Amino acid sequence: MYKKFNETYHFIDKFKESDLVKLDSEISLIYRNYKTKVNITIIKNIKQFCKKTKRKFYLANNVKLAYQLGLDGAYIPSFNKSIRHNSFSKKKDFKLIGSAHNIKEILIKEKQMINSIFLSPVFETQKSKTYLGVYRFMLLKKLTDHKVIALGGINSFNIKRLKLTNCFGIASISFIVNLYNGK
């Protein structure tokens, strides 16, 4: 189902190789760990796993470390409004991706010089009862020339509706891993 999109991303909070090895190699991983101190060993282990399985790997909310460790890029969450990372040079193939929830945040992401914008949440999630919906998602998508990735509340029932939006890709916290684990 997700293969109908150009790019697919999966967020992980911890590295559990047995869960990730089942995923298709076209699925990029985004490691986000906001609650504990950065553990470079874990990041290097994930990088090694991604290199072995030929997938892209992004680190959330730490552009400098992602660049220093030679990752494929960094994910800048919507709460990060800083443009300081624009001051140092980056490799040509280093990619910045970031999330936004409204017009103001889309403009901030454009100032941060990101390559793709994750608009979220598209559908209702357990954590958020307020969501964009397909119509508002399409309106916000028209406000940027960047590649737009759908994030939030995606499941096997509403993924077909996303295809109608002509979004560039999808991102998931639980849908993709549940799909591969038969849930």
N, C-alpha and C positions, 0 to 999 in steps of 0.2 A: 504493500500500500504506500509506504513512504517513498518508494523508488520512483514515484511519479514526479518527485520534486528534484530540483538540481542539487540542492545541498541539504544534508540532514545532520543535526547536532544533538548530542546527548549530554546532559549535565550530570556530573558525578560529584559526590561529597567525600567519598572514600574510594580507595583503590581495592577492588575485589576482582582479581583476574578471572576467576571462574565464571562470574556473571558477564564480563566484558568480552571474553573470548568467543562467546556465542554470537555477538553482534557482527553484522556485515562490516567489511573493512571500509566501505564508503561512508560510514557514520563517523563524523568527527567528534572528539571528546572535549568537553570543557570542564576543567577541574575547578570547583569553587569550594573554598573552605574559609568561611568568614568567621567561624566561631573559635578556632584555635590558632596558635602561632604557626607560621609557615614552616612546613617540614620539607626541606629541599630534597631529602632522600626519597620521600614519597613521590615528589614531582619528577625526579630523575627515573624512578621505577616506572611511572606512567609513561614517560617519554620513551623509555626503552621498549615497553610493551607496544606503544603506538608505532614505533619504528619497525618492530618485528611484524606487526600486523598491517603495516602500510596504511595507517590512518593519520589524519591530522590531529594535533593536540594544542589546545589553547588553555592559558591560565587566566583565571578571573581576577580582576582588580589589582593586577601587579604587572604593568607593562614593562617596566625596567627589568624585573626578574625574568619574565618570559623571554625578553630579548637576550639577556645575558646567558640563559640556559639553552639558547638556540631552538626555542619552540617555534611552532608554525605561526603563532600569533597570540593575541591577548583579547580577553572579553572584558569590556568596560560596562559594569552594571548601571542602571538608570540613576542610582543615588550618587554615583561618582561624576561630579561636574567639572573636574580639573582638566586643564589643557596643558599641564606641565610636560606631559610625555611628548608633546609636539616639538619640544626644544632639542631633543637629541635625535641623531640620524638613525635610521633603521635600514635593515636589509630590504632589498627590493621585494622579496617574496614574503616578508613579515606582514601579517594581516591583522587589522584591528576590527573587532566586531563589538557591538554594544546594543543595549536594550533601551527602549523608550515606551512611555505609556500615553503620551499626548504630544501636541504640536510643539510646546516649549522644549520638551526633552528631545524631540527630533532635531530641532535647531541646535541644541547643545551637542548632540552626537555628530552633527555635520561639522561644527567647529572643532570637535575632537579628531576630525579627519578619519572617521571609521570607514570601513569598506562595505559593511552590511549592517542593517538595523533590524533588531529583533523587536517587533511590536507585540506587546503583551498586556494583560492576558486576553487572548482572543475569545476564549470560552470560559465558563464558570469553572473555578477550581475549588479544592477543599479549603484553601487558605484565603481565597478572594471570591466574594459573591458579586463584586462589581467587575464587569468585563466589557470589552469592546464590542463583541458581536461581529458578524461578517460585514454588515453595512458600514459601521464606523471604522472597522479595519481597512476596508477598501477606500474610504475617504482619506484616512491618514496616509495610506500607501501612495495616494496620488500627490501628496505634498512633498515627496522627496524623489530624487533621481537615483538614490542608492538602492541596492538590492534589499528587498524586504523579506524577512524570515518571520514566520508565524510561531508564537510561543504561548503556551498556557492553555490548559484544559483540553488538549488534543486527545482524542480517543478514536477507537475504530468506528464509532457512529458518526462523528462530525468531520472526520478527515476528508470525506468526499466534498463537503461544503467548502473546505479550504482550497481544493483544486479549482473551484469556480472563481476564486479571488485572484488567480494567476500569480500567487506569491512565489518567490524564488525558491524558498525552502521552508523546512519546519525544524523546530527545536523542541525537545521534550525532557522532562525530568523523570517521568515514570512510564509513559506510553511505550517507548521503544523497547526498553528492557522488559516490560511486561509482555509485549508482543513476542519476544524471543523466548520468554519463560512460560508461554502458554497461559497467561492470566487474562 
